[in-house]
Amino acid sequence: MKSSAKKIELASVDDLFSTEEGRQDAKLEKIQEIPLSELHPFKNHPFKVKDDEAMMETADSIKQYGVLVPAIARPDPEGGYELVAGHRRHRASELAEKETMPVIVRDLDDDAATIIMVDSNLQRESLLPSERAFAYKMKLDAIKHQGARTDLTSAQVGPKLTAAEKIAENSPDSKSQIKRFIRLTELIPELMDMVDEKKIALNPAYELSFLKKEEQVDLLDAMDSEQATPSLSQAQRLKKYSQEGHLTLDMMRVIMGEEKKSDLDRVTFTSDTLRKYFPKSYTPQRMQETIIKLLEAWQKKRQRDQER
C-alpha cells in the first residue's frame, strides 16, 4: 500500500487528467500573431531589404491573402522578439498596413539562430555577392563556435566534414565557391559595392581581396585616375606585387593604364551617337575616314605635348 501511495503522489494533475493527444499537442510549436513593432531585425543581418518591385508584389499579396508562411523569431532579452527568418515578410506587412504577422517563437542560441537566418535566405536567386559573402562568413563563424573544423584549405580527415562542406550541404554553391565568397569580405566597402554593381567581376574581386586595406584604398585612386577597373590578369599581378611588398600607387596606375585586349579588339559606336557630328550627306565610310584623321591629329598633338 505504501508503494502504491507513493506512485499516486508523484503523478501530476496534468498527467492524471490530460489525454495523450493533448500532451503531444502541447509539445508542438505554436504560431502567434505578434505586433510588427515588437519584431526587431537580426543583429548584423547581411541581406538587404529593399522596397523594390518584388517587395511591392509581396506587399500586395499580403494585403490580399495575409502572410502564408510564418516568420521565425526568438525572445529578445531587451524586450520583444528578434527576427530570425522573415525580414522581407515583415517589411511587406508594414507596406500592406498590417499590425501583426504570424510568427513561430523559438528559444535559439546565437549560433543556431544565425544558421537558420542564413539558410532561410541563401536559396534566393537575386542575392548580391556581398549578401552571399557575409552570410557565408556568419554561418562559418557559427559553425566554428559549434565546434566544426574551419580549415577551408585542408583535406577532409575521416568522416568529419570541413566547415565549407557543412555549409555547402544546404547552399547552392560548392565548397570552393563558398571559400571564394567568404574571401570577398576582406574587400573595403567601396570595392565590394563595385562588385555588387558588376563593375568588378567576381574572379578579379577575389584576387583583390588579398591586397592590404591601405592598398585597396590606393587602388580606388588608380582606378579613378585611369578610368578603368582591373581584369583578372591585372588583379593577379596586383596581388603578386602586394605579396612581394612592391605594390605602390604609381605601379597601380601603370597597371590600370594598360590597354586590355578586349578593349583593343572592339570599339562600337551607334549611328545615333555619331550622326550629330557630321553633315547628313556623309556616308558611314566617309565618317570613319574623318574619325581616323581626327584621331591621328590628336595623337600627334599628344606626342608634341609629351616632348615639351
N, C-alpha and C positions, 0 to 999 in steps of 0.2 A: 504493500500500500504506500509505503514511504517513497519507493521508487516511482510509482505512478504519479503521485502528487508532485514530485519534482519535475517530471516531464510537463505536466499541465502548467506549472508555474513559469516554465521557460517559454512557452508559446505566447506570442503577442496577440493582441486583439485583431490586427490585420491578418495574421496567419489563420486565425480561427474563423473569421467571417468573410474574408475576401475569396474570390474564385481564382483558379489558376489563370484564366483568361485576363482577369483584372490585374493580377500581379505581372504578367508578361507585358500588358499594355503600359503599365507604369514605367517599364524599362525603356520604352520606345522614345525617340526624340520627338519633342513637341514643336509644332510650328506656331510661332507667336506673331501677333501683329504689333510691331514696335514703332513708335513715332520716329519719323525721319530725323528729327532734331536730336534724338538720343543715340544715333548711329554715327560713329566717328571713323574717318579713314584710317587704314592700316599705316603704322609708322613706316616712313620711307617707302611708301607704295611706289613701285617703279613704273607702273602702267599709267599712261596719260588718259585722263577722262575728258574728252573734247565734246563741245556742243556742235558736232558736225552733222552731216545728213543722216548717217546711220543712227546717231543719238536721237535725232528728231523722229525717225521712224520707230525707234523703240519707245519713245515717249507717247507717240500716237497709239501704239499697240497697247501700252499700259493704260492709257486713258480709256480705251475701249474694252479691254479684257482683264486688266489688272496684271500684277506680277505673277506669272505662271510658275516660275521656279524660285523657291525661297532662297534668300541670301543666307550666308553663314556668318555668325559673329561670336565674339567671346566677351564675357563681362570685363568692363574697364574699371580698374581699381579706383580711378578718379571720378567714376560716375558714368552711367550709360553703357554703351557697348562699342567695341572696336570691330569694324567690318573686316572679315577675312576674305570672303568672296561675295561679290555683288555690288562693287563700286559703281559700275555703269548703270545697273538697275536702280540704284539709289538716286543717282543724278537724274535718270529718266523719270523716276517717280516724282522728283521735285518739279521737273518741267511739266509733268502731267497734272500738277497741283494736287497730288495725293498727300495725305497727312501721315499715313503709316505704310509699312510694307511687311510682307511675311518674312520671318527670319527664324532660322534654327540656331539656338544658342548652345554653344559647346564650351566646356572648360578645356582650353588648349594652352599648352605652354608655348613659348616664343618660337621654338623650332618647328613644332607640329603645325602651328598657325602659319608660319612662313611657307612651309612646303605646300599646304593646301592653297594658300593665296597664289603662289606661283603656278602650280599645276592647273588651277581653275582658269588661268588666263593664257597659258602657252599655246593652246590649240588654235587661237585666233590667227587668221591668215594676215591680218593687216598690221601686225606688230612692227614697230620701228626697231632698227638694230640696237638702239640704246635701251629700249624696253627689254628686249630679249637678253642683252648683255647683263644688265643689272639684276634682272630676275634670276638668271642662272647663277650669278655671284651670290645673291641672297640665299638661294637654295643650297649652294655649295657650302656656305658658312653654316647653315642649319644642319646639314648632314655631318659636317665636321664636329659640331657640338654634340651630335648624337653618337659620335664615336666611329664614323666611317673613315676609311683611308682617303686622303685628299691629294695624294701624289698623282697628278694627272699624266705624268710622263713615264711612270714606272709600269712594268709589266704586271699583269694580274698574278697574284700568288694564291694558289689553291682556289677554293670555291668563292672566297670573299670578293665582292665587287669593288672596283675603284669608285671614287665619288662620281667621276664623269659617267661611268657605266650605270650607276644608280640613277643619276639624273636622266640619262638617255632612255631609261625604261619607260618613262611617261612623257616624253617630249618628241617633237617631230624632227629633231636634229641628232646627228650622230655624235659619238663621243669626241671625235676630233673637232667637229664644228662647234660643239659646246665649249671646248677649250679655247677656240679662237674668239668666240663671242665674249667669254669671260675676260680675255686679254684686253678687249676694247675698253673695259672700264678704267684702264690706265691712261686713256686719252684725256686731254684737258677738255672742258665743256665746249669750247669753240670748235675744236676739231670733231668732237662727237656730233655736234649739230650739223656739220657739213656731211657727215656720214648719213645721218637721218635724212638730209635733204638730197642725197645721192650726188653730191658734188665730189665726194671721195668714195671710191669703191671699197668694198669690204676687205679685199686682199691687201691693197696698199695701206688701208687703215690699220690692219693687224701689224704690219711691219712698222708703221709709225708709232705704235703704242710702246715700242721698246726705246724710243727716244726719251731723254730726261725731260722733266716738265719745263725747265727753262729753255731747252732746245725746241720743244713744241711751240712755245711762245714765239721764239725767233722764226720758226718755220712759217707762222702766220704772216710775219713781216715779209719774208721772202716770197711767199705765195702772192701777197698783195702787190709787191713791187714788180713782180714778173707776170702778174695776171695769169697764173697757171696753178693747177693742182697736180700733185705727184702721181705719176703712173706707178705700176708695180715695180718696174725696174728702178725708177728713181727712188722710191721708198726703200727698196732693199739696199741701195747704195747709201742713203742717208743713215739707215740703221747700222751698216757696216762701219762708216766713218765715226758714228757715235760710239760704238763699242770699242773702237780703236783710240778714242779720245781726240780725234782730229776734226770733229764737226764744228764749223764756225758759221756765222751768219753769211759771210762772203761766199763760203763754199755752197751753202744752201741756195744762194741767189744764182750762182753759176749753174747748179744742177737744175733748178726750176726754170732757168732761162733757156735750157736746151729745147730744140725743136723736136717734138715727138714724131715718130714715123707716121702715126695715124693722121697727124695734122698735115704732114707733107703730102700724103697720098691723095687727100681730097679736100677741095675748097668749093663750097656750094653757095651760090647767090641766086635768089629768086628773081624772076623778071621784074616783079613789082619793086624790089629793092633797088635795082639798077636803073630802071627806065626813067625815073625822075631826074637823073643826072645827064641824060642825053637827049638830043633832038629826036622827034618822032620818026624822022627819016632814017635813023641809024639802024642797020641790021645787027643781029646778035654778033656776027663775025666782026663787024666794024667796032662795036662796043668793046669786044675782047681785045682787039688790037690797040685801042685807045687806052684801056686799063693797063696793058703791058707797058706802053710808052710812059705813062704817068708813073708807074712803079719804078721803071728804070731811072727816070729823072729823080725820083725820091731817094733811090739807093745811092746815086752819085752825090746827092746833097749830103746824105748821112756820112759818106766816106770823107767828104771835104771837111765836115764839121769835126770828125774824129781826128783829122790830121792837124787841126789847129792847136 
